[in-house]
Amino acid sequence: MGDEDFMRLALAQAGEAAAAGEVPVGAVLVHQGQVIATGRNAPIDRHDPTAHAEMLALRAGAGVLGNYRLEDCELFVTLEPCAMCSGAMLHARLKRVVFGAADPKTGAAGSVLNLFDHAQLNHQTLVQGGVLADECGATLQDFFRQRRALQRQETRAAHPLRDDALRTPDEAYDGLPGYPWQPNYLSNLPSLAGLRMHYLDEGEGSNDALTYLCLHGNPAWSYLYRQMIPVFLDAGHRVVAPDLIGFGKSDKPKKDSFHSFDGHRQNLLDLVERLDLRNIVLVVQDWGGLLGLTLPMAAPERYRGLLVMNTTLATGEQPLSAGFLAWREMCAKNPEFDVARLFTRGNPQMSAAECAAYNAPFPDKGHRAALRAFPHMVPEFFDSPGAEISRRARDFWRDQWQGQTLMAVGAQDPVLGLPVMLELQQRIKGCPEPIVMENAGHFVQEHGEPIARQAIDFFTGP
């Protein structure tokens, strides 16, 4: 038998793992041309994090040979081994390891690192990858595709869709670059009345950890924070990033008239209370600020800090800027404008796939009610909806705010750039000079990694 024959036996083991609900990885151990042991993934069934296919095959083979040294053995496994399994193979002094599909996330035989490529070790094991790679990879892809479909069915059953709303198909979000986090949904908040709101909730942190509450604007969604979220998580903090109703993975009411300043504000207030968020650093930009800056005065004890980027408080006391009026007119004249093109124009460093991700929530004009409604919701006059609560928020930030504030500004923003932000700085008690991102535009989060790192130092430093 040759390498492909042994790999097909390993694939059969992977199929047994899939049938048992385990990630489909299989292995066979060969001694002098004869199969002496097999293994399939079983960490769930055995309640054992070490029960990978390779580990089980090694244990069984050692029992057959009566020796923990497996120097004249070859191991065939359908997926590139992880660091744990690679270490065990080296300790067992295997003659050769052959794997099928590469593992770009945890592979320790060349993808993430190569534990077999260290001359300092007292044993060298030969490694060969790519044997029946397509078949091995397809087995994994089919398994995860089926599992995602089942999860989607369960989610739909738990959160039925209202007759007056639409829901972007989950498949629209498959494979988005830089957005690996699992969705969370709520539909039983009082203000939602059965609409499904999506939010990210990552990282648990310790008792003294911060919660970064990241609020997006129009026409973005939580994808906007993908450059910043990993920085916050790596520092041991929690991140909550909701999609406003009408955006991202949240439900999308069909009528423009559904959307209101007070309604969206109440959604956010209810979310903070339901999740019982504390030690909050409020992270806002665009409509995330128009709405978000009105939240802390409702429960100031929950908030520790503010990271504010390219936004404002619309109090209805000053005329809207020429830049904003031009934006509002463009939206009115082009209600189906290309969201991806908008991001491409202001962010040349973004890939085409990243820009396209901003179109994902809006497959047709029926899903775009929020994009049409939000430009007209900015409080323009003294008695506009949202103006009075914004004036109260202005007074809160000026007179009562006790937390820390960090401001970052995308200098290339023609609407909410440096002049607007410097005016806002004067309204926030204790706000230091802003971080100016010279190459960033309105969507400053697309340059957000260095801002997030400075935020970590600022809010948790000595």
N, C-alpha and C positions, 0 to 999 in steps of 0.2 A: 504493500500500500504506500501511496505517496502523500505528500503534504495536503493536497486537496481532499483526498479520501478521509484523512484524519480530521480535517476541518469540517467536513460534512457530518461526521459523527458529533463533533462539538456543536454544530448547528442544531442537530436533533436534541441535544441537551438544552440548548437555548429555547427551543420550542416547548419543551416540558416546563421550563421556568415561566414562560409566558402564559401557558395554560394554568399555572398555579398563581397567576397574578404578580409574579416577580418580574423585574427587569430582565429581558431575555438575553442572558449571557451563559454560554456553556463552555465546558473545557473537557479535554481528555488527556490523560497521562500515558505516555508510550515508553515502554522499556524494551530496548533491543528489538524494535519493530512490532511489538505486541502491546495492545491496549491493556493496561493493568488497573486503571481507575478512571472514573468520570466524575464530573461535578456540574451542578447548575446553581445559579443564584438562588439563595434561600434566606436572606437576612430577615424578611418579614415573617416567614413561616417559623423560623427557628428563634426569633427574637434575639438575633445575634448579628451585630454590625460587621463581624469578621467573616460571615458565611457567604463569601463571594465564591463564584464557580471555581476559580483557580485554587483557593484555599481548601475547599472541600476535596478537590481532586488530589492535591498534595497530601492531605491527611490520610485519605484512603490509600494512596499509593505507598506511603510510608508504612502503613499497616501491612500491606501485602508483602512488601520487601523486608519488613522487620528492621528497618533502618531509617533514621531521619535524614541521612544523606542519600540524595537521589542523583548521583553523579553521572550515571549512564542513562538518564531519562530525558525525554523531550515533552514539553507541554504545549498543547494546541488550544487556543482560546479565541473566541469569536470577537472579543473587544480588547483593545490595548490595555494591559494591566495597569492598575493604580499603584500608588507608592507602597501601600501596605502589601499588596500581592507581589510586587516586584521585589520588595525586601525579602519576603518569604522564599521566593524563587532563588535569590542569591544565597540565602542561608542554607537552602537545600542543595545548593551546588548543582543545579540542573545543567545539563549539557547544552540544551537549546530551548528557546521559547519562540513559538510561532503564533502570531495573532492576525486576526482578520481586519476589522475596521479600526481606524485610528480614533482616539478619544481626545478632542481638542480641549476639553475642560479639566480632566483629571489624569490624562495619560502620562505614565511615568517611564515610557520606553521611547521617548523622542518628541512627543507632542508638547507637553508642558515642561517636562524635564526628562533626562535620561539617566536613570539610576544604574543602568547597565554599562555606561560609558565612563567608568571611573577606574583608572589603572591602579589607584591606591588600594582598591579592594583586593582581598587575597584570593578571590575566585572571579573568573570571567565567564559569563554566560552569553552565548551567541543569541542574537535577537533577529528575527525576520518578521516584517509586517506586510500587510496587503494581500494575504492569501484569501481568496474569495471575499475580498473587501466589500464589493457591491452587495453580495448576498447577505453578508453579516450586517452591513449598515442598514439594508432594507428591513431586516428583521426588527431592528431597534426602532426604525422610523415608523413601521406599521404599528408596533406596540404603543408608542407614545401618541400616534395619531388616534388610535382607538380610545386610548385613555382620555385624551382631551375631548373627544366627542362625547364620551360618557359624562365627564365633568360638566360639559355644556348642557347636556340634557337635564342633569340634576339641578344646575343653576336656573335653567328656564322654569323648571317645575317649582322651585322655591320662590321665584320672583316672577309671577305671571305679568304679562305685558298689558298695560291699559289700552283700551280701544282708541284713545286719543293721542297715542304716542307711537313712536317707532323705535326700533332697537337695531343698531348696526350689527350685522352678522359677525360672530366671534372670529370667523375665518379671516376677516379683514385685518386682524391684528397679528396673524401668524407671522413669525420670522422678522418682526421689526428689529432693526439693529439697535443694540444698547438698551433694550427694555425687557429684561428677563424676569421681572417680578410677577408674582401670582396676584390675580385680581381678588378684591373683596367687594361685597355688595351689601347695601342696606336698602330696604324698601318700606320699612315700618316706622320711619321717623314721622312725627306728627305732620310736619310741613310737606313731606313728600307725597302723602296721600296715595301710596302704592307705586309711585314711580321708583325705578331702580337707580340708585346712585352708586357709582364705582369709586373706589379709593384704594390706593396703595397703603399698606401698613407693614413696614419692615423694621426689623431690629427691636429687641426688647430693652436692652440697656439695663443699667443698675438703677438703684433708687434715686441716685443723684444725676442720672443721665437726662439730657434734654430731649424734648420732642420737637423736631423741626416740622412745622405745619406749612406745607408748600402749596400756595394758591396760584393758579394760572389765570390767564386772561383770554381775550378773544383775538384770534380764532384758534388758540392753542388748546392743549390739554395736558395731563400729567406727564406726558412724554417730554415736555419742555424741561423737566428737571432731571433727566437721565444723567447729565454730566455732574450734578451736584449730589444726588442721592448716595452714590457709592462712598463719597468722601465723608458724609455724615455717618453712614453705617460703619465704615472702617474705624471711626473714632469712638464707637461704642454707643451711639445715640439711636433714637427711634425716629423714623420718618413717616409721616402721614401726608399723602398727596391725593386729594379728591379731584374728581372730574365734576365740574359744575353740570347741573342738569342741562341737557342740550349739547354737551361736548363729550369728546372722548368715548369711553365705554359706558357712560351713563345714558339713561333713556332720553329720547328726543321728542318732546311734545310737537305735534304737527302744526299748531297754530303759533304764529309770531306773538299774538296777544297774550299767550301764557306767561311770557317772561316779564318779570318786574324786579326792580331793585330790592324791594322789601322781601319778596319771595325768595330770591337767591340768598340774601343775607340770612334769613331765618333758616334755610337749609343748612348753612354753615354753622350757625349757632347750635342747631339741634345735633349736628354731627359731633361738634366738640363736646357737648354734654353727654351724648350717648357713649362715646368712646372714653369719656372722663379724662380728657387730655390735660396734663399738667406739665409744669416746667417748659412751657411752650416758647420756642423761638418762632415767631410769625415771619414767614418768608413770602414776600408779595411782589407783584409786578403787574402792570396794566390793570385790568379789571380785578385781578387778585388783590390789588391795593385799594381800588375804589370801594370794593366790598370789605376786604379784609381789615382795612384800617378802622372800620367801624365796629369790629368785634371785641377788642380787649376791654373797652369801657363797660361791657355787659358783665364781665367776670374778670376783673383785673388780677385777681389772685392766681389765675391759671397761667399768666404770661410772665416770662422772664426776659425776653429779648425781641428785637425787631430787626430783620434784615430786609431792607426796602430798596427796590430797584425800579427805575423808570415807570413811575406811576404818579398819582396825585390824589387829592381830596377834592371832589367836585361839589362845592358848597352853593353854587348858583349865584355867587356874589360877583363873579367876574365873567366877561364874555369868554366863550370857548375859543381856543386858539385857531388861527387860520389853518394850521396843519391838521388839526383834528377835524375841522369842518370839511376840508378837502377829502380826508379819509372817509367821513360819513357820506359825502356825496358819491365817492367812488363805489362804496358798498351799495348805495341805493341804485346806481346806474348799472352795476355789474353784480347782481345778487348771486351769481354762480361763479364768482372769481376763483381762480386757482390758488388754493391755500399753499400748496407746495411751491408755486412760483413766487409767492410773497416771501417765503423763507429763503428761497434760493437767491433772490435779489439782495437781501440784506445780510446773507451769511454765506459768502463764497467758500468758506472752509467746510461746509456741510456736504456730505455725499448726496447723490440723487436719491438713494434709498431713505436716508434720514429725512430729506425734504418731503418725499412721498408719504412718509408716516403721518404727516400732519393732514393729509387728505383722507386718511383711512377712515375716520369717523363719519365722513360725509359722502357716501356713495352716490347720492342724488339730491335734487333740490328739496325733496320732502324731509330730508334729515337736517336741513340748514336753517331752520326757523331761528335758532339762537344767533347765528351769524348775521341774519337780517335784522334781528331785534336789538341786539346789544348796542350798536352805534347810536341808536335813538334813545337809549336808556340813560346815557350820561346826563346827570342833572344839569340843565342849561340855565334855568331861571330860579329865582329865589324860592318859588313855591313848587318846583319840579319834584316828583317823587324821588326820594333819596337825598335831597338837598338839606333838609332839616337835620336828619340823622348825621349827615356829613359835617354839618357845622358843630354839632355836639361832639363829634369825634375830634374835630380840630381843636376844640377847647380842652378835651381830655389830653391829647398829645402835648399841648402847650403847657398845661397847668398841673396835670395829675400823674402823668406817666412816670413810673419809678424804675423801669427796667433799662437795659442797655440797648443802644441802637447802632447799627452799622448800615451805611448807605453805599450802594454801588451804582454807577451810572454808565450806561452805554452812550458814549459821546456822539455817535453817529445817528442817534434817534432824532428825526426832524419834528416829532410831536411832543414827546415827553422826555426830552434830553436834558442837558446840564442846566439851562436857565430855569426850567420848571422844577427840577430836583433841588436846586439851591434854594428856591423859594420854599419848598417843602421842608428842607433842612431847618430853616428858621422857625418852622411851626412845631418842631418836635423837640421837646425838652432834652437837653444833653446830647443832641446828635452831633457827632464830630464831622470834620471835613470828609467828603465822600471819596471813595475809591473810584477813580475815573478810568474806565476801560476805553482807551482811545479808538480801538478797532471794532468795538461792539456797537450794534445798533439797538433797536427797540427791544428785541428778544435777547436781552443780555445773558440769560441763562445758557444760551448756546456757547458762551465763553465762561461758563459757570464754575469749572473745576478750581481755578485759582481763587475765585471769590469764596467758594465753599471752604477752602483751606484757611483763608484769612478769617472766615467766620468761626471756624473751630478754635483758632488761637484767640480770637477776640472774646468769644462767649465763655470759654472754658480755661483761658489762660490765667496766670498768676495775678 
